């Protein structure tokens, strides 16, 4: 009995494994962030447009907000830019930009040419803030609740769909719980 | 046998090339204290570069790796312990950042998998051996002397 069943069981086990492992929708480079549920690390940098103007996430305390990590070197960030502009127009939450591994002038130019979806754009000069946020690439988008906790991280270009299905429900839930 | 000799030489050259340390460790210069430098190298080799994922930050040239190396150096110079540095990294990047992940609930499968596979193999061998020893001698396909 076992002799006949065993190959069959092994086949099913392998099929299940492959279904998960080779799923094209699964991004093998997307790592779960250990920061989910933890207090958001502080951002205390200067504005990309004006190096004398500070940008802090402390200023957004008590609000649900988004932190979007990007750089002009990042192809995928260019891809998501339209989506971010559309999201910004909805005025659901403030979007803090975090410019990562970039030059100030290039980032400035990018925003002037393509439009600026951000409420504030912080310029990370040395990558330390990004390390605190566990950033290892761009784009990465974090959702922070009104208690200052990171409740979600999305690694990939933002799209209208992702916004609709992953962010909006979480924002609504965070507001429901925080109120 | 000259061709053979060429092959041997080529092989040797490859071995030598493979042995050349190609790491980017010292882009910022050595740490003054050799003991600190040794710790730095050991820690950097155990931290995964999350951009390339199969390289350590000691071996990788990408910017994130160099940022993380700087972080490790700064913490060493500030007198932080190895554990404090590893904790700093896993707090931000998760256990995946370590090539030598700590043994705990979530990583139990990684550590246990080799033993599970070993046990499975032993079980299979055991079954086969026992099955063979039960076989009547005349039924054997007699593949000749082994």
Boltz contact constraints between the chains, C-beta under 6 A:
constraints:
  - contact:
      token1: [A, 31]
      token2: [B, 96]
      max_distance: 6.0
  - contact:
      token1: [A, 34]
      token2: [B, 94]
      max_distance: 6.0
  - contact:
      token1: [A, 101]
      token2: [B, 63]
      max_distance: 6.0
  - contact:
      token1: [A, 127]
      token2: [B, 67]
      max_distance: 6.0
  - contact:
      token1: [A, 131]
      token2: [B, 71]
      max_distance: 6.0
  - contact:
      token1: [A, 134]
      token2: [B, 92]
      max_distance: 6.0
  - contact:
      token1: [A, 134]
      token2: [B, 93]
      max_distance: 6.0
  - contact:
      token1: [A, 136]
      token2: [B, 50]
      max_distance: 6.0
  - contact:
      token1: [A, 136]
      token2: [B, 51]
      max_distance: 6.0
  - contact:
      token1: [A, 136]
      token2: [B, 64]
      max_distance: 6.0
